[in-house]
Amino acid sequence: MNLTIEKMIYGGDGLARSPEGKTVFVPLVLPSEEVSVSVTEEKPGFMRANLDQVLKPSSKRTEAPCPYFGRCGGCHYQHTDYQTQLEFKQAILRETFRRTAKFEWQGEIAVHSSGPWNYRNRTRMKVHAGDDFALGYYRLNSHELLPVEKCPISSPAINRVVFHLWQLGREQRIPQGVSEVEFFANHDDSAMLLEIYGGHESPNLKEFVRDLQVRVPEIKGVGLFTAPPAGPHSALPELKQTIGDGFLTYQAGERSFRVSLGSFFQTNRYMVNELVKTVVSDYGGGTALDLYAGVGLFSNHLAKRFDRVFAIESAPASAADLQANALKNVTAMKATTEQFLPKSHNLKPELVVADPPRAGLGDLAAKMLAALRAKKIIYLSCDPTTLARDLQIMLEFGYRVEEVHLIDLFPQTFHIESMVKLAR
């Protein structure tokens, strides 16, 4: 079937119309391209298809620098230049506001970006230990392992560890049962943590870890976790043992942060300082709230501008780091946002910063947050659809959008990090 691509949509696909008028989603394409595709899935309202051939390429199409692109599920936009990627994301953000929030943003979208390669300070790779060893990512639109020996969007330190893991794997020195490895590097790639999932009961695992640390001295600590859950109702991975340090220090602006095994931290090593600067801005006053605070990246910078800051985090490892990192005028609390907000009306915050996970605030938390009547709300989002859904609630409660920012933490991918500043 031959199609003409109309536009890019969230998720990395291009959108086209079949001869019968049905919506078709196609990966690895660009707007205005004429393509030949094969249908892989058909539903009542849409179809999915694989790209067979680009019949008429866009002038924006480029050669992807990564040899795995098109097969690897990690990147979606390497076949065009970085400026075009940013234009896709701005258009998708505007359309999502219009479609989901019923809100037309006519103003500028301020774009924050940096180097589009080697930016990731954290990545997780799948492992197949044994005679046919492999380390890599899932194939595009699949749960099949694609062997990957170098990742151009990950930091040099991460790629050094990947190189040595391949060496050890080919020597059959990676214990059976190891299923995933997560890498986390600090601000300047001088220190790393590894999280190894599965195989924690193997008698050879400690020897393997020691060998890896000799080869890559930047690895300061390794956490041995149970295997990841096999299904949605399986138990979450449990940290069984720590070899070496259980945390590293991450410098962000004028502050340093303890980040432990299992804790969350922003993923783009080039953009952490820009992110803090954009979120904190020139706000100041009496009280600020930092919801989904992680290890305290924003709350400790807010503490310089506000008399008191309440930082809320529910994940155990991040909450422990938040407590350890908290400055004197920061009150760190281990709680969910839904648990905290009903008890916070007497705080009368001037500013609330919310950085929820991909699922967003949700209906209950969004309504409780709006009911606080804070003068300003800064909503940082990694999913434009859930942002727009929550934004609609904020607008109904009398808030207005003052600024919209695209903070591109994930170049080469469809992922969109955005920030909306709201006022009432």
Residue, then its C-alpha position, 0 to 999 in steps of 0.5 A: m500500500n502506498l501512502t503520503i505521510e501527513k504529520m508526526i504524532y506522539g509515539g514516534d510514528g507518522l500519520a497517513r490515510s489509507p485509500e479508504g480514509k482510515t488512519v495509518f501509523v507508520p514508523l521511521v517516516l517524515p511528513s510529506e514523504e510518499v512511502s510503501v508500507s505493509v499493514t501489521e495490525e488493523k483495528p476498527g479505527f486505525m491501522r499500523a504498518n511497517l515501512d517497506q520503502v520511501l518512494k519520495p523522501s523528504s528534504k529533511r531526511t538524513e542518514a542516521p549515524c547509529p548502525y542500529f537505528g531502524r531496528c532498535g526501539g530506543c530512538h525514533y528520529q535519527h533520520t532527520d536533523y535535530q532542529t526538525q526534531l524540535e519542531f516536531k515536538q513543538a507541534i505535537l505539544r500544541e496539538t495535544f493541548r488543543r485536542t486534550a485540554k481544549f486549550e489553544w496556546q497561541g504564545e511562544i514555546a520556549v525551547h531549551s536544548s543542548g548536545p543531542w548525542n552522548y547525553r544520557n547519564r542513565t540507561r538500562m539494557k537487557v542481558h542474555a547470559g550464556d553461550d549466545f551472550a547478548l546485551g542490548y535493547y528491545r527491537l523497535n515495536s518488539h520484546e525481542l532483544l537486539p544486541v547493541e555494542k555501543c549507544p551514541i545517546s549514552s555517556p562515554a562512561i556508560n559505553r565503556v562499561v558496555f564494551h567491557l560487559w561484551q568482553l566478559g559476556r563473550e568470555q562467558r563470565i557473566p552469571q546465568g540469571v542476570s537479565e538486566v543492567e542499569f547504568f548511572a553516571n554522575h555529572d562528569d562521568s567520573a563515578m558510576l553506579l550499576e544495578i544488576y537485576g537477576g542472578h543475585e544468588s549465583p556464586n560467581l556474581k561477586e567475582f564478576v562484579r570485582d572483575l568489572q570494577v577493575r576494568v572500569p574503576e569509575i564503577k563505585g558501587v553495584g546493587l544486586f537486585t532480584a529480577p524485574p517483574a514478569g507481569p503487572h502484578s509481580a513483586l517489584p525488584e528488591l535490593k539484595q546486596t550492595i558491593g562498594d558504595g550505595f550512592l554517588t554524588y551528583q553536582a547540579g549548579e551550586r548544590s551537590f546531591r546524594v543519589s543512591l541505588g534505586s533513586f530517580f534523577q534527571t537523565n540528561r547530563y547536559m540539561v540538569n542545570e538548565l532545567v533547574k534554572t528554568v523551574v526555579s527561575d526568579y521566584g521567591g517568598g514564604t512557602a514553596l511545595d515540591l511535589y514528586a521531589g525525587v532526591g531534592l533537585f528543585s527543593n534545595h535550589l528553591a530553599k535559597r529563595f523561599d523561607r521554607v520548602f516542603a518536599i514530598e516523595s514516596a519512593p523509598a530510595s529517593a525519599a531517603d536521599l531527599q532527607a539526606n540532601a535536605l537543607k535546613n529550611v527544607t522539610a522532607m516528607k515521605a508520602t504520596t502527593e494524594q496523602f500530603l495535599p489534603k493536610s497542606h491547606n494551612l501552608k498557603p504556598e506561593l509556589v508549587v512545583a510538580d514533577p509527576p511520573r508519566a501517569g501525571l497527577g491524575d484527577l484527584a491530585a490535580k483537583m486537590l492541587a488546584a484547590l490549594r489556590a497557590k499563586k503559581i504552579i510549575y508543572l513539569s511533565c514527561d508525557p504531553t497527553t497526561l499534562a494536557r488532561d491535568l491542565q484542563i482541570m487547572l484551567e477549570f479551577g481558574y488558573r491561566v497558562e503564563e508560559v510553555h517550555l519544551i525542555d528537550l531531555f531526550p533528543q533522537t526520541f519521541h519523548i517530550e519533556s515540557m513545563v507549563k507555568l500557571a498563575r491565578 
